[in-house]
Amino acid sequence: MHDYVLPLPYNFHQNWYSSFCFIFSHVTEDDQPNTDAEESFLQNEDLKEAQGLLKGLLDGTETLDNVLSSEPVTRIDKRINHVKDAMADQRTAKLWIQYLDMVKILQLFIKAERTGNWELHLDAVRKMLPIFAAAGHILYAKSAYLYLQQMEGLPTSHPEVYQKFSEGFHVIRRSDRYWAGLSTDLVIEQVLMRSMKTSGGLTHAEEWTKFND
């Protein structure tokens, strides 16, 4: 199972249906096309149990750890990996799987920022490195690699800073809500740069004249 996941939106089960129907439509247990994929999928017992777990997660009667470690979700996760392996030699499928993997990394990064999870933040940046290199964004790859080196050395070079970051202080919070963390550059753009660019801000000629005087 994956160690980190995004909080599930209320309509997640609808997207779940679409994703798994797509998987079942391409590969069945014997790796043969399944023409009744959607019907077979909707009757799948693991999915029914997983849907019940999702409902419990949304109404607060189930914990995320219990859901992720449950047998139905574990079997579904294995099924997805089985399908990915079976479709690895198909160019279109490989493209979509690669795209989904990149979206997953982005989700991890967003969760790290929103929840103030320092280790997850570093893990997400680390997983971005091969994507930057493959996409030809060499400067991004170099900068991210240097950033990781410096941040991984924080426990010895700046233990106080590392302690604060580990406690979630590498992000800015405007409330105590779990999902309320904001990246520092985002807050700078929303607050400082916004105040400078709006009417009466420093970037307007009249205000610059007053500032220089």
Stockholm file with secondary structure:
# STOCKHOLM 1.0

chainA/1-213         MHDYVLPLPYNFHQNWYSSFCFIFSHVTEDDQPNTDAEESFLQNEDLKEAQGLLKGLLDGTETLDNVLSSEPVTRIDKRINHVKDAMADQRTAKLWIQYLDMVKILQLFIKAERTGNWELHLDAVRKMLPIFAAAGHILYAKSAYLYLQQMEGLPTSHPEVYQKFSEGFHVIRRSDRYWAGLSTDLVIEQVLMRSMKTSGGLTHAEEWTKFND
#=GR chainA/1-213 SS CCSCCCCCCTTHHHHHHHHHHHHHHHCCTTSCCCTTHHHHHHTCHHHHHHHHHHHHHHHTSSCHHHHHTSHHHHHHHHHHHHHHHHTTTCHHHHHHHHHHHHHHHHHHHHHHHHHTCHHHHHHHHHHHHHHHHHTTCHHHHHHHHHHHHHHHTHHHHCHHHHHHHHTTTTSEESSSCTTCEECHHHHIIIIIIHHHHSTTSTTSHHHHHHHHC
#=GC SS_cons         CCSCCCCCCTTHHHHHHHHHHHHHHHCCTTSCCCTTHHHHHHTCHHHHHHHHHHHHHHHTSSCHHHHHTSHHHHHHHHHHHHHHHHTTTCHHHHHHHHHHHHHHHHHHHHHHHHHTCHHHHHHHHHHHHHHHHHTTCHHHHHHHHHHHHHHHTHHHHCHHHHHHHHTTTTSEESSSCTTCEECHHHHIIIIIIHHHHSTTSTTSHHHHHHHHC
//
